[in-house]
Amino acid sequence: MKSVVAAILLFHALASGAAGAEKRTNRSSIITANYDDQAVSLLPTLNGVTVYKGLSYSAWSYIDISPPTSGSIPQSPRNAVATTLLVGQLLGGTPSMTVAYHGSKSLYFDLLSFFFNCVTPTGTGAAQLAVHCSILVGGFDATNKEVASATYTFTPPLLQVAKAPMIQAILPDRFKGLRNVTVVQTSPANQVLLVDDYKYRLYTSS
């Protein structure tokens, strides 16, 4: 009889431990990445984004878009992240955000929304203007299979091309359980793409 009771107690202990481990593995939190806690250098090559709030960024750089000549109004002042064809070539190819990086405790994420617009590429000190652009967002699972995609288009208001507000991209429900997300310009492809308030639910291990 004692052996039966002991076996039952052991079973419950193991079940509780497994449930606790599963709960710890599936811990999640909603994060809004606004990039405003980052110092932005006057040298663009020093502003490459590496790991920020549980995601590793490829081909993105921090940018301060608060100056009146930036062409864009940040959703949350004052920083955003930016990418161009040149940034992609210098910092690692296709602009993306992923949970896969050395030392990561991030398991996967659900992309919820973000704000974006596009401005003309110019030299340092020159005024930028908001311009039309279209982007393609792709979501990939742990096997690197594309499981979701969505397109969005920004067109600046006629009287706000000198400094235009961002628009919100709300992702469909299929952008869940992702390992990697890509955000690329499709038409035209040579503008500066700005992204702010990148919102996602991040699942992490304890």
C-alpha positions in Angstrom: 0.0 0.0 0.0 2.8 2.4 0.9 4.5 1.7 -2.4 1.2 2.6 -4.3 0.8 5.9 -2.3 4.5 6.7 -3.0 4.0 6.1 -6.7 1.0 8.3 -6.8 2.8 11.1 -5.0 5.8 10.8 -7.3 3.5 10.9 -10.4 1.8 14.2 -9.1 5.2 15.7 -8.3 6.5 14.9 -11.8 3.3 16.2 -13.4 3.6 19.5 -11.4 7.2 19.9 -12.3 6.4 19.4 -16.0 3.6 21.8 -15.9 5.9 24.4 -14.2 8.6 23.9 -16.8 6.1 24.3 -19.6 4.8 27.5 -18.0 8.3 28.9 -17.6 9.1 28.0 -21.3 6.0 29.8 -22.5 6.4 33.0 -20.6 5.5 36.0 -22.8 5.2 39.7 -22.7 4.1 42.4 -25.1 6.9 44.8 -26.1 6.9 48.0 -28.0 10.3 48.8 -29.4 10.6 52.6 -29.7 14.4 52.9 -29.8 14.3 56.2 -27.9 16.7 54.9 -25.2 19.6 54.6 -27.7 22.2 57.2 -28.4 22.5 58.1 -32.1 26.0 58.9 -33.4 26.7 61.5 -36.1 28.5 58.7 -37.9 25.9 56.5 -39.5 28.2 53.5 -39.6 28.2 53.4 -35.8 24.4 53.2 -35.5 23.8 49.7 -36.6 21.2 47.9 -34.6 22.4 44.5 -33.1 20.1 43.1 -30.4 17.3 45.2 -29.0 14.6 44.0 -26.6 14.9 40.3 -27.4 15.3 40.5 -31.1 18.4 40.6 -33.3 18.3 43.2 -36.1 19.9 42.7 -39.5 20.5 45.7 -41.9 18.9 48.3 -39.7 20.4 51.4 -38.1 19.2 53.8 -35.4 18.3 57.3 -36.6 17.2 60.5 -34.9 14.3 61.9 -36.9 13.4 64.7 -34.6 15.2 67.4 -36.7 12.8 69.5 -38.8 14.7 68.5 -42.0 14.2 64.7 -41.4 11.0 64.5 -43.6 9.3 62.3 -41.0 7.5 62.7 -37.7 8.5 59.8 -35.3 5.6 58.0 -33.7 7.4 58.2 -30.4 10.1 60.9 -30.3 12.8 60.9 -31.1 14.4 57.8 -32.6 13.4 55.2 -35.2 15.2 52.5 -37.1 16.0 52.9 -40.8 17.1 50.8 -43.7 18.1 51.5 -47.3 19.6 49.4 -50.1 23.0 50.8 -49.0 22.4 49.9 -45.3 21.4 46.4 -46.4 24.6 46.0 -48.3 26.8 47.3 -45.4 25.0 45.7 -42.5 23.9 42.3 -43.6 21.5 41.9 -46.6 17.7 41.7 -46.2 16.3 43.9 -43.3 15.0 41.5 -40.7 14.3 40.9 -37.0 14.9 37.5 -35.5 15.0 35.6 -32.2 18.0 33.6 -33.3 21.3 35.0 -32.0 24.0 33.9 -29.6 22.9 33.7 -26.0 19.3 34.3 -26.9 16.5 33.4 -24.5 13.8 34.4 -27.0 11.9 31.4 -28.4 9.6 33.0 -30.9 7.3 36.1 -31.3 4.0 37.3 -32.6 4.3 40.5 -34.6 1.4 42.8 -33.9 2.0 46.2 -35.5 4.5 48.9 -36.3 4.5 52.5 -37.7 6.4 53.4 -40.8 7.0 55.9 -43.6 9.6 56.6 -46.3 11.8 59.6 -47.0 14.2 60.6 -49.8 17.9 59.6 -49.3 20.1 62.7 -49.1 23.5 63.7 -47.9 24.2 64.9 -44.4 22.6 68.2 -43.6 20.3 68.2 -46.6 16.5 68.3 -46.1 14.6 65.1 -46.7 11.1 64.8 -48.1 8.5 62.1 -47.4 7.8 59.9 -50.4 5.5 57.2 -51.5 6.7 53.6 -50.9 5.3 50.1 -50.6 6.7 47.4 -48.3 6.4 43.6 -48.0 6.5 42.0 -44.6 7.3 38.3 -44.4 7.0 36.0 -41.4 9.1 32.8 -41.1 8.8 29.9 -38.6 11.5 27.8 -36.9 12.1 25.8 -40.1 12.6 29.1 -42.1 9.3 28.4 -43.9 7.4 31.6 -44.8 4.1 31.3 -43.0 2.7 34.9 -43.4 3.1 37.9 -45.7 1.5 41.3 -46.0 2.0 44.5 -48.0 1.5 48.1 -46.9 1.7 51.4 -48.8 2.6 54.8 -47.5 1.6 57.9 -49.4 2.5 61.3 -47.8 -0.3 63.9 -47.5 0.1 66.5 -50.2 0.7 69.3 -47.8 3.0 67.3 -45.5 5.8 66.1 -47.7 8.3 68.2 -45.8 7.5 66.4 -42.5 4.9 63.6 -42.6 3.5 61.4 -39.9 4.0 57.7 -39.9 1.1 55.3 -40.6 0.4 52.1 -38.7 0.7 48.6 -40.2 -1.4 46.1 -38.2 -0.4 42.6 -38.9 -2.9 39.8 -39.6 -3.3 37.0 -37.1 -1.1 34.6 -39.1 2.0 36.5 -38.0 2.3 34.3 -34.9 5.0 31.8 -33.7 7.7 33.5 -35.7 11.4 33.0 -35.7 12.2 35.7 -38.2 10.5 38.7 -39.9 11.7 40.5 -43.0 10.6 44.1 -44.0 11.6 45.1 -47.5 10.7 47.9 -49.8 9.1 46.8 -53.1 8.2 50.0 -54.9 10.3 52.0 -55.1 13.2 50.3 -53.5 15.7 53.1 -53.1 14.1 55.3 -50.4 14.9 55.4 -46.7 12.4 53.2 -44.9 11.7 54.3 -41.3 10.1 52.1 -38.6 9.0 53.0 -35.1 7.0 51.5 -32.3 7.6 47.9 -33.4 5.1 46.0 -31.3 5.2 42.2 -30.6 4.5 39.5 -28.1 7.8 37.8 -27.2 8.0 34.3 -25.8 11.1 33.5 -23.8 12.7 30.7 -21.8 13.2 31.3 -18.0 
